[in-house]
Amino acid sequence: MNKPETYNTLHEIRLRKELLLSEIRRDNQQMNLLWKELFRKPEQKKKGFTVASLMSTGAGLADGFMLAWKLYRKFKK
């Protein structure tokens, strides 16, 4: 356990108070930065067509077409 500091003058107390206040403010700024970083929206990638998005869209269209074709053939009768 730390030994409590002793102060002999009011000036020493004021200096200690200013030191603690500056440390608290610095910690507060750091916590604010971390808090904002925690809830920051991720950077969005460029919009447009990429190979992966084209393949995903193409697969979805093919799947939808096959479902429609199967349903058409089933209820055609």
C-alpha positions, 0 to 999 in steps of 0.5 A, a space after each residue: 500500500 502506498 504511503 499517503 503524501 504529506 503536504 506542508 503548504 497550501 502551495 503544495 496542495 494547489 500544485 498537486 491539485 493542478 497535476 491531478 486535474 491535468 491527469 484527469 483531463 488527459 484521461 478523459 480525452 483518451 476515453 472520449 477518443 476510445 468511446 468514439 472509436 468504439 461506435 464509429 461506423 466502418 468505412 464503406 468500400 467503394 460502390 459499384 460493380 466488383 467481381 464478387 458482387 456480380 457473381 453474387 447477383 448472377 447466382 441470385 438471378 439464376 436461383 430465382 429463375 430456376 425457382 420460377 421455372 420449377 413453380 411454372 412447371 409444377 402448376 402448369 397442369 
